[in-house]
Amino acid sequence: MTEREFKLLLNANALKNIQVHYAVMAHGYMIVADGKPLETSKRETREFKTLDTAAKFLFKIGVADFAVKLKTSVG
């Protein structure tokens, strides 16, 4: 979902679960809302270099409660 779609769903209180995942391949972080990653306008997964930048982005658009998932696979 793009940032625009994310904001629309957020304003409609339609998002139940927002997480910041560590993206091993990108050596950074990505935001996942209800199982869908936040994407750029080109439909590529938006990546954040640090957990702090991802958190600041979420805070800026009005998200104060989210989970952080550092390990995305079992085992």
Phi and psi in radians as a Rosetta constraint file:
Dihedral C 1 N 2 CA 2 C 2 CIRCULARHARMONIC -1.388 0.35
Dihedral N 2 CA 2 C 2 N 3 CIRCULARHARMONIC 2.946 0.35
Dihedral C 2 N 3 CA 3 C 3 CIRCULARHARMONIC -1.039 0.35
Dihedral N 3 CA 3 C 3 N 4 CIRCULARHARMONIC -0.680 0.35
Dihedral C 3 N 4 CA 4 C 4 CIRCULARHARMONIC -1.096 0.35
Dihedral N 4 CA 4 C 4 N 5 CIRCULARHARMONIC -0.807 0.35
Dihedral C 4 N 5 CA 5 C 5 CIRCULARHARMONIC -1.114 0.35
Dihedral N 5 CA 5 C 5 N 6 CIRCULARHARMONIC -0.706 0.35
Dihedral C 5 N 6 CA 6 C 6 CIRCULARHARMONIC -1.027 0.35
Dihedral N 6 CA 6 C 6 N 7 CIRCULARHARMONIC -0.822 0.35
Dihedral C 6 N 7 CA 7 C 7 CIRCULARHARMONIC -1.117 0.35
Dihedral N 7 CA 7 C 7 N 8 CIRCULARHARMONIC -0.716 0.35
Dihedral C 7 N 8 CA 8 C 8 CIRCULARHARMONIC -1.079 0.35
Dihedral N 8 CA 8 C 8 N 9 CIRCULARHARMONIC -0.799 0.35
Dihedral C 8 N 9 CA 9 C 9 CIRCULARHARMONIC -1.155 0.35
Dihedral N 9 CA 9 C 9 N 10 CIRCULARHARMONIC -0.653 0.35
Dihedral C 9 N 10 CA 10 C 10 CIRCULARHARMONIC -1.112 0.35
Dihedral N 10 CA 10 C 10 N 11 CIRCULARHARMONIC -0.792 0.35
Dihedral C 10 N 11 CA 11 C 11 CIRCULARHARMONIC -1.132 0.35
Dihedral N 11 CA 11 C 11 N 12 CIRCULARHARMONIC -0.491 0.35
Dihedral C 11 N 12 CA 12 C 12 CIRCULARHARMONIC -1.542 0.35
Dihedral N 12 CA 12 C 12 N 13 CIRCULARHARMONIC 0.079 0.35
Dihedral C 12 N 13 CA 13 C 13 CIRCULARHARMONIC 0.963 0.35
Dihedral N 13 CA 13 C 13 N 14 CIRCULARHARMONIC 0.628 0.35
Dihedral C 13 N 14 CA 14 C 14 CIRCULARHARMONIC -1.674 0.35
Dihedral N 14 CA 14 C 14 N 15 CIRCULARHARMONIC -0.092 0.35
Dihedral C 14 N 15 CA 15 C 15 CIRCULARHARMONIC -1.685 0.35
Dihedral N 15 CA 15 C 15 N 16 CIRCULARHARMONIC 2.231 0.35
Dihedral C 15 N 16 CA 16 C 16 CIRCULARHARMONIC -1.745 0.35
Dihedral N 16 CA 16 C 16 N 17 CIRCULARHARMONIC -0.567 0.35
Dihedral C 16 N 17 CA 17 C 17 CIRCULARHARMONIC -2.411 0.35
Dihedral N 17 CA 17 C 17 N 18 CIRCULARHARMONIC 1.999 0.35
Dihedral C 17 N 18 CA 18 C 18 CIRCULARHARMONIC -2.061 0.35
Dihedral N 18 CA 18 C 18 N 19 CIRCULARHARMONIC 2.194 0.35
Dihedral C 18 N 19 CA 19 C 19 CIRCULARHARMONIC -2.297 0.35
Dihedral N 19 CA 19 C 19 N 20 CIRCULARHARMONIC 2.667 0.35
Dihedral C 19 N 20 CA 20 C 20 CIRCULARHARMONIC -1.916 0.35
Dihedral N 20 CA 20 C 20 N 21 CIRCULARHARMONIC 2.088 0.35
Dihedral C 20 N 21 CA 21 C 21 CIRCULARHARMONIC -1.829 0.35
Dihedral N 21 CA 21 C 21 N 22 CIRCULARHARMONIC 2.517 0.35
Dihedral C 21 N 22 CA 22 C 22 CIRCULARHARMONIC -1.358 0.35
Dihedral N 22 CA 22 C 22 N 23 CIRCULARHARMONIC 2.171 0.35
Dihedral C 22 N 23 CA 23 C 23 CIRCULARHARMONIC -1.719 0.35
Dihedral N 23 CA 23 C 23 N 24 CIRCULARHARMONIC 1.747 0.35
Dihedral C 23 N 24 CA 24 C 24 CIRCULARHARMONIC -1.004 0.35
Dihedral N 24 CA 24 C 24 N 25 CIRCULARHARMONIC -0.806 0.35
Dihedral C 24 N 25 CA 25 C 25 CIRCULARHARMONIC -1.156 0.35
Dihedral N 25 CA 25 C 25 N 26 CIRCULARHARMONIC -0.559 0.35
Dihedral C 25 N 26 CA 26 C 26 CIRCULARHARMONIC -1.632 0.35
Dihedral N 26 CA 26 C 26 N 27 CIRCULARHARMONIC -0.147 0.35
Dihedral C 26 N 27 CA 27 C 27 CIRCULARHARMONIC 0.935 0.35
Dihedral N 27 CA 27 C 27 N 28 CIRCULARHARMONIC 0.790 0.35
Dihedral C 27 N 28 CA 28 C 28 CIRCULARHARMONIC -2.772 0.35
Dihedral N 28 CA 28 C 28 N 29 CIRCULARHARMONIC -2.681 0.35
Dihedral C 28 N 29 CA 29 C 29 CIRCULARHARMONIC -2.260 0.35
Dihedral N 29 CA 29 C 29 N 30 CIRCULARHARMONIC 2.693 0.35
Dihedral C 29 N 30 CA 30 C 30 CIRCULARHARMONIC -2.402 0.35
Dihedral N 30 CA 30 C 30 N 31 CIRCULARHARMONIC 2.667 0.35
Dihedral C 30 N 31 CA 31 C 31 CIRCULARHARMONIC -1.730 0.35
Dihedral N 31 CA 31 C 31 N 32 CIRCULARHARMONIC 2.303 0.35
Dihedral C 31 N 32 CA 32 C 32 CIRCULARHARMONIC -2.160 0.35
Dihedral N 32 CA 32 C 32 N 33 CIRCULARHARMONIC 2.185 0.35
Dihedral C 32 N 33 CA 33 C 33 CIRCULARHARMONIC -2.083 0.35
Dihedral N 33 CA 33 C 33 N 34 CIRCULARHARMONIC 2.091 0.35
Dihedral C 33 N 34 CA 34 C 34 CIRCULARHARMONIC 0.863 0.35
Dihedral N 34 CA 34 C 34 N 35 CIRCULARHARMONIC 0.726 0.35
Dihedral C 34 N 35 CA 35 C 35 CIRCULARHARMONIC 1.475 0.35
Dihedral N 35 CA 35 C 35 N 36 CIRCULARHARMONIC -0.031 0.35
Dihedral C 35 N 36 CA 36 C 36 CIRCULARHARMONIC -1.982 0.35
Dihedral N 36 CA 36 C 36 N 37 CIRCULARHARMONIC 2.270 0.35
Dihedral C 36 N 37 CA 37 C 37 CIRCULARHARMONIC -1.296 0.35
Dihedral N 37 CA 37 C 37 N 38 CIRCULARHARMONIC 2.589 0.35
Dihedral C 37 N 38 CA 38 C 38 CIRCULARHARMONIC -1.232 0.35
Dihedral N 38 CA 38 C 38 N 39 CIRCULARHARMONIC 2.339 0.35
Dihedral C 38 N 39 CA 39 C 39 CIRCULARHARMONIC -2.135 0.35
Dihedral N 39 CA 39 C 39 N 40 CIRCULARHARMONIC 2.795 0.35
Dihedral C 39 N 40 CA 40 C 40 CIRCULARHARMONIC -1.371 0.35
Dihedral N 40 CA 40 C 40 N 41 CIRCULARHARMONIC 3.066 0.35
Dihedral C 40 N 41 CA 41 C 41 CIRCULARHARMONIC -1.127 0.35
Dihedral N 41 CA 41 C 41 N 42 CIRCULARHARMONIC -0.339 0.35
Dihedral C 41 N 42 CA 42 C 42 CIRCULARHARMONIC -1.573 0.35
Dihedral N 42 CA 42 C 42 N 43 CIRCULARHARMONIC 0.177 0.35
Dihedral C 42 N 43 CA 43 C 43 CIRCULARHARMONIC 1.128 0.35
Dihedral N 43 CA 43 C 43 N 44 CIRCULARHARMONIC 0.532 0.35
Dihedral C 43 N 44 CA 44 C 44 CIRCULARHARMONIC -1.796 0.35
Dihedral N 44 CA 44 C 44 N 45 CIRCULARHARMONIC 2.556 0.35
Dihedral C 44 N 45 CA 45 C 45 CIRCULARHARMONIC -1.030 0.35
Dihedral N 45 CA 45 C 45 N 46 CIRCULARHARMONIC 2.233 0.35
Dihedral C 45 N 46 CA 46 C 46 CIRCULARHARMONIC -1.350 0.35
Dihedral N 46 CA 46 C 46 N 47 CIRCULARHARMONIC 2.260 0.35
Dihedral C 46 N 47 CA 47 C 47 CIRCULARHARMONIC -1.977 0.35
Dihedral N 47 CA 47 C 47 N 48 CIRCULARHARMONIC 2.535 0.35
Dihedral C 47 N 48 CA 48 C 48 CIRCULARHARMONIC -2.102 0.35
Dihedral N 48 CA 48 C 48 N 49 CIRCULARHARMONIC 2.341 0.35
Dihedral C 48 N 49 CA 49 C 49 CIRCULARHARMONIC -1.186 0.35
Dihedral N 49 CA 49 C 49 N 50 CIRCULARHARMONIC -0.597 0.35
Dihedral C 49 N 50 CA 50 C 50 CIRCULARHARMONIC -2.290 0.35
Dihedral N 50 CA 50 C 50 N 51 CIRCULARHARMONIC 2.788 0.35
Dihedral C 50 N 51 CA 51 C 51 CIRCULARHARMONIC -1.089 0.35
Dihedral N 51 CA 51 C 51 N 52 CIRCULARHARMONIC -0.617 0.35
Dihedral C 51 N 52 CA 52 C 52 CIRCULARHARMONIC -1.088 0.35
Dihedral N 52 CA 52 C 52 N 53 CIRCULARHARMONIC -0.738 0.35
Dihedral C 52 N 53 CA 53 C 53 CIRCULARHARMONIC -1.184 0.35
Dihedral N 53 CA 53 C 53 N 54 CIRCULARHARMONIC -0.636 0.35
Dihedral C 53 N 54 CA 54 C 54 CIRCULARHARMONIC -1.134 0.35
Dihedral N 54 CA 54 C 54 N 55 CIRCULARHARMONIC -0.761 0.35
Dihedral C 54 N 55 CA 55 C 55 CIRCULARHARMONIC -1.124 0.35
Dihedral N 55 CA 55 C 55 N 56 CIRCULARHARMONIC -0.725 0.35
Dihedral C 55 N 56 CA 56 C 56 CIRCULARHARMONIC -1.102 0.35
Dihedral N 56 CA 56 C 56 N 57 CIRCULARHARMONIC -0.688 0.35
Dihedral C 56 N 57 CA 57 C 57 CIRCULARHARMONIC -1.067 0.35
Dihedral N 57 CA 57 C 57 N 58 CIRCULARHARMONIC -0.841 0.35
Dihedral C 57 N 58 CA 58 C 58 CIRCULARHARMONIC -1.087 0.35
Dihedral N 58 CA 58 C 58 N 59 CIRCULARHARMONIC -0.766 0.35
Dihedral C 58 N 59 CA 59 C 59 CIRCULARHARMONIC -1.070 0.35
Dihedral N 59 CA 59 C 59 N 60 CIRCULARHARMONIC -0.705 0.35
Dihedral C 59 N 60 CA 60 C 60 CIRCULARHARMONIC -1.086 0.35
Dihedral N 60 CA 60 C 60 N 61 CIRCULARHARMONIC -0.601 0.35
Dihedral C 60 N 61 CA 61 C 61 CIRCULARHARMONIC -1.654 0.35
Dihedral N 61 CA 61 C 61 N 62 CIRCULARHARMONIC 0.073 0.35
Dihedral C 61 N 62 CA 62 C 62 CIRCULARHARMONIC 1.833 0.35
Dihedral N 62 CA 62 C 62 N 63 CIRCULARHARMONIC 0.228 0.35
Dihedral C 62 N 63 CA 63 C 63 CIRCULARHARMONIC -1.727 0.35
Dihedral N 63 CA 63 C 63 N 64 CIRCULARHARMONIC 2.083 0.35
Dihedral C 63 N 64 CA 64 C 64 CIRCULARHARMONIC -1.925 0.35
Dihedral N 64 CA 64 C 64 N 65 CIRCULARHARMONIC -0.216 0.35
Dihedral C 64 N 65 CA 65 C 65 CIRCULARHARMONIC -2.210 0.35
Dihedral N 65 CA 65 C 65 N 66 CIRCULARHARMONIC 1.990 0.35
Dihedral C 65 N 66 CA 66 C 66 CIRCULARHARMONIC -2.658 0.35
Dihedral N 66 CA 66 C 66 N 67 CIRCULARHARMONIC 2.838 0.35
Dihedral C 66 N 67 CA 67 C 67 CIRCULARHARMONIC -1.822 0.35
Dihedral N 67 CA 67 C 67 N 68 CIRCULARHARMONIC 2.704 0.35
Dihedral C 67 N 68 CA 68 C 68 CIRCULARHARMONIC -2.024 0.35
Dihedral N 68 CA 68 C 68 N 69 CIRCULARHARMONIC 2.216 0.35
Dihedral C 68 N 69 CA 69 C 69 CIRCULARHARMONIC -2.082 0.35
Dihedral N 69 CA 69 C 69 N 70 CIRCULARHARMONIC 1.889 0.35
Dihedral C 69 N 70 CA 70 C 70 CIRCULARHARMONIC -1.534 0.35
Dihedral N 70 CA 70 C 70 N 71 CIRCULARHARMONIC -0.463 0.35
Dihedral C 70 N 71 CA 71 C 71 CIRCULARHARMONIC -2.051 0.35
Dihedral N 71 CA 71 C 71 N 72 CIRCULARHARMONIC 2.080 0.35
Dihedral C 71 N 72 CA 72 C 72 CIRCULARHARMONIC -1.731 0.35
Dihedral N 72 CA 72 C 72 N 73 CIRCULARHARMONIC -0.089 0.35
Dihedral C 72 N 73 CA 73 C 73 CIRCULARHARMONIC -2.234 0.35
Dihedral N 73 CA 73 C 73 N 74 CIRCULARHARMONIC 2.758 0.35
Dihedral C 73 N 74 CA 74 C 74 CIRCULARHARMONIC -1.569 0.35
Dihedral N 74 CA 74 C 74 N 75 CIRCULARHARMONIC 2.361 0.35
